[in-house]
Amino acid sequence: MLQIRDLIWGLLFIGCAAAIQVEITPRQGEISVGESKFFLCEVVGDAKDIDWYDPSGEKILPNRPDIFVNRGDETMSTLTIYHANVDSAGIYKCVAKNGDKEAQATVQVKIFQKITFASAPSPQEFNEGDDADIVCNVVSSPPPTIIWKHKGSKIQVDKDVRYKIMDNGHLQIRGIKKIDEGMYNCEARVMARGEIDFKMIKVVVNVLPTIRARLSEVNATADIGRSALLACDADGFPEPTVTWAHNNIVLETGDKYSLNEDGSELVIKDVKKVDEGDYTCIAKNKAGEKAEEVSLNVFVQPKITYLNNQTASEFDEQVTLTCEALGDPTPTISWSFENRVFTEGEQSLDRNIVVRSHARVSSLTLKNVVFTYAGYYLCIASNSIGQDSQHMYLEVRYAPKIQGQVTVYTWEGNAANISCEVEAHPGASVVWFRDGLQLPSANTTNMKIYNTQTVSYLEIKPESQNDFGSYNCTATNVMGTDSKEFLLIQAEVPSSPDIQQVEPFSSTAVVAFEEPDSMGGVPILKYKVEWRLPGQDWTGSEHNANDEMTTITIVGLKPETTYEVKMSAINGKGEGESSPARTFKTEPVQGEPSAPVLEVKVQDRGNTLKVNWIKQDDGGSPIKHYLVRYKAKHVSDWKPEIRLPHNSEYVTLNGLDWNTEYEVYVVAENQQGKSEPAVISFRTATDPTTIPDAMDGGSGLGTGAIVGILIVVFFLLLVGVDVTCYFLNKCGLLMCIAVNFCGKAGPGAKNKDIEEGKAAFTKDESKEPIVEVRTEEEHTPNQGGGGPTEPNETTPLTEPDGKTVKDDNTKGQTEVKNTTDEVKTVPNEAPQTNGNESKA
């Protein structure tokens, strides 16, 4: 191509006789802003200079940064425009010179702006409800046409008044909503060039937080080591951060406060009264913040802060007990003494007890003080949160006051106790007198004095009628003196009981009676019943008396036979007169026996019970045996039937379930058949609790360890005893081993008879409870080794050998002193009170 062009220029040069010609390639140029482009100026002819001139007519110099001129050889020069801008537009001229010869050519350079998104950030965020202005700044020449699209469709501003395309091409959305969120397409078009471009813009709609407290008020109790939980729930977009503030101070996790991961829950540790107040829950995000108040109400359990013991003397005008307590709400204070409760106002008709309260202080005023006011008073402070209580002791000092039974009955040769019960504080000295002489005197050998803490006993064993009469007890302390006369009276035998009715059966009869009109001054010990066939000798039996005894059953009678019956009463003095004889006739043989009468007695272990029965009419035929059945009421199956001998009087049921109601059937059977079942129900005791661990975190031994230690000790003890028996008596386990395995001869075998009880039954190869049966008589008081009875008018306080006995009516081990004539009584002094002691 260049060869043809050079040929043409050569022909022209020859034809024009050395004329100069200039041509610019390309002849015109369009450049987009920012682009670079070059133009080639070619010269035909001999040209010494080739220069370029800008649109302003100035020669373009080689050192310009935006426009560069380069002459390649004598026939061409290049104009390069770098990174064109609007100012680069215009007519550029290429001039070739050679002496006076000159030629030039021009080129029109047009600069245009391509579609450019000057500002179209993504994402763009707005708050819900605001008028959103979605920015899309587009530049081009000529200016572009802007079209907005959403979700693939062109936004029709004439159909939705919320949308508007602004003059600057921005899209405005009035009152933007969360549903308006998404991708928006900003599309620019230049129709003259058919140019099009677009920009995707993400629109985010932030939602102002909403906040709601779970509880607007939270109640907590102070000073009990507990925490309080304050909580609020926040919503919004983006998810808001939650903080808490109290008294304008932002709270953070630490020793006092803890926050959960999202901050919605505030835990206030170890709540105190000072923590009370309003707490602000603040939710914040890009859209703004919202706050909600939560009130913490701190209540304080009552706490008694002041309560002291008091001392008064009997007949003082008044004494006031004061109790102070703290708490929120302010506690109400009440008092209690023994079984009485004292509140605000006057508490007695005589106006001697008055309670007054003011704020957190209460006073209990006791007017005209008497000795019965002494004791422990309980102050109770209570509010809606809880209560506190404390005891105080009111000590009342008073002169002695003598109590006790004035008349005492006994008889010659029988020792009796006159009891002088003394109430005094401080303790009193007690002295006995008769006819002005202090006892015991030098010439009296049948009188002794025994003193306990609150009682002085004068024991008298009358030897003649002269020993009966009046005795004086005088008690003295620093507060005063009191004395009282006691009478020792000769006892008599009781009068006869009154037989009210005789109810006969075929082989038995039930005698109903009333106790004698006169007891003779001492308790009745026994009743004697005698019966006979008319004209024959009397047959009798004695029965131990008790307070509830109103009937006695006679057994062993013959059917359809007439009998006479009489009764007498026996006391310590002797047997009284018999009642008039009463006649009755037994019934014909009825066949089956009558049902026995049942009674339940709880044994030492609460799940062991003893069921006693009293034989009734045998129906004219001897009882063969008794049949016993029992079961827990909540189950349907009975335990295996127990058959007991005819002379059995009770059955012991062992190994019963704790805290369970049982029913027992007892049937008597003779040759004719079985009686109707006697039925009784009872409930076993609650299972005893286990031994608690050592208090205050101590390292006490557990129950298992204690049992293990006891077993080891018991085993070692057995081994020691066995070794001793081997060496001393040639007997024991070691001796048995020596004889049977080592061939040594023993000292000789001893045969012993095995004594059997009247009846003992167990269920062989069964896990049923063990049943024990006894037929022993149980009519004697204190049977089975029970403790001695309380001293009374006819009970000596000394044993036959003269040893001093102890006060048996006290729970403790109160020692009774012999041959003393004073007793110190301190019934109202708290520090000297023994909880295990009571009056004799």
RAQUI-V69629 format. One record per run of one state. SS is the DSSP state (H for helix, E for strand, C for the rest). FROM is the first residue (numbers start at 1). TO is the last residue. If there is no record, write none. Layout:
ss=SS from=FROM to=TO
ss=SS from=FROM to=TO
//
This chain:
ss=C from=1 to=1
ss=H from=2 to=15
ss=C from=16 to=20
ss=E from=21 to=25
ss=C from=26 to=27
ss=E from=28 to=32
ss=C from=33 to=36
ss=E from=37 to=44
ss=C from=45 to=48
ss=E from=49 to=53
ss=C from=54 to=58
ss=E from=59 to=59
ss=C from=60 to=66
ss=E from=67 to=73
ss=C from=74 to=75
ss=E from=76 to=81
ss=C from=82 to=85
ss=H from=86 to=88
ss=C from=89 to=89
ss=E from=90 to=98
ss=C from=99 to=100
ss=E from=101 to=112
ss=C from=113 to=115
ss=E from=116 to=119
ss=C from=120 to=123
ss=E from=124 to=127
ss=C from=128 to=131
ss=E from=132 to=134
ss=C from=135 to=136
ss=E from=137 to=139
ss=C from=140 to=144
ss=E from=145 to=150
ss=C from=151 to=152
ss=E from=153 to=154
ss=C from=155 to=162
ss=E from=163 to=165
ss=C from=166 to=170
ss=E from=171 to=173
ss=C from=174 to=177
ss=H from=178 to=180
ss=C from=181 to=181
ss=E from=182 to=190
ss=C from=191 to=194
ss=E from=195 to=213
ss=C from=214 to=216
ss=E from=217 to=222
ss=C from=223 to=227
ss=E from=228 to=237
ss=C from=238 to=240
ss=E from=241 to=246
ss=C from=247 to=248
ss=E from=249 to=250
ss=C from=251 to=256
ss=E from=257 to=259
ss=C from=260 to=264
ss=E from=265 to=268
ss=C from=269 to=272
ss=H from=273 to=275
ss=C from=276 to=276
ss=E from=277 to=285
ss=C from=286 to=287
ss=E from=288 to=306
ss=C from=307 to=309
ss=E from=310 to=313
ss=C from=314 to=317
ss=E from=318 to=328
ss=C from=329 to=331
ss=E from=332 to=337
ss=C from=338 to=339
ss=E from=340 to=342
ss=C from=343 to=344
ss=E from=345 to=346
ss=C from=347 to=352
ss=E from=353 to=358
ss=C from=359 to=360
ss=E from=361 to=367
ss=C from=368 to=370
ss=H from=371 to=373
ss=C from=374 to=374
ss=E from=375 to=382
ss=C from=383 to=386
ss=E from=387 to=403
ss=C from=404 to=406
ss=E from=407 to=410
ss=C from=411 to=414
ss=E from=415 to=425
ss=C from=426 to=428
ss=E from=429 to=434
ss=C from=435 to=436
ss=E from=437 to=438
ss=C from=439 to=446
ss=E from=447 to=451
ss=C from=452 to=454
ss=E from=455 to=461
ss=C from=462 to=464
ss=H from=465 to=467
ss=C from=468 to=468
ss=E from=469 to=477
ss=C from=478 to=479
ss=E from=480 to=490
ss=C from=491 to=497
ss=E from=498 to=504
ss=C from=505 to=508
ss=E from=509 to=514
ss=C from=515 to=523
ss=E from=524 to=532
ss=C from=533 to=538
ss=E from=539 to=544
ss=C from=545 to=550
ss=E from=551 to=554
ss=C from=555 to=561
ss=E from=562 to=571
ss=C from=572 to=574
ss=E from=575 to=575
ss=C from=576 to=581
ss=E from=582 to=585
ss=C from=586 to=596
ss=E from=597 to=602
ss=C from=603 to=608
ss=E from=609 to=614
ss=C from=615 to=622
ss=E from=623 to=632
ss=C from=633 to=641
ss=E from=642 to=645
ss=C from=646 to=649
ss=E from=650 to=653
ss=C from=654 to=660
ss=E from=661 to=670
ss=C from=671 to=672
ss=E from=673 to=674
ss=C from=675 to=677
ss=E from=678 to=683
ss=C from=684 to=702
ss=H from=703 to=729
ss=C from=730 to=732
ss=H from=733 to=741
ss=C from=742 to=759
ss=E from=760 to=761
ss=C from=762 to=770
ss=E from=771 to=772
ss=C from=773 to=797
ss=E from=798 to=798
ss=C from=799 to=803
ss=E from=804 to=804
ss=C from=805 to=816
ss=E from=817 to=818
ss=C from=819 to=829
ss=H from=830 to=832
ss=C from=833 to=840
//
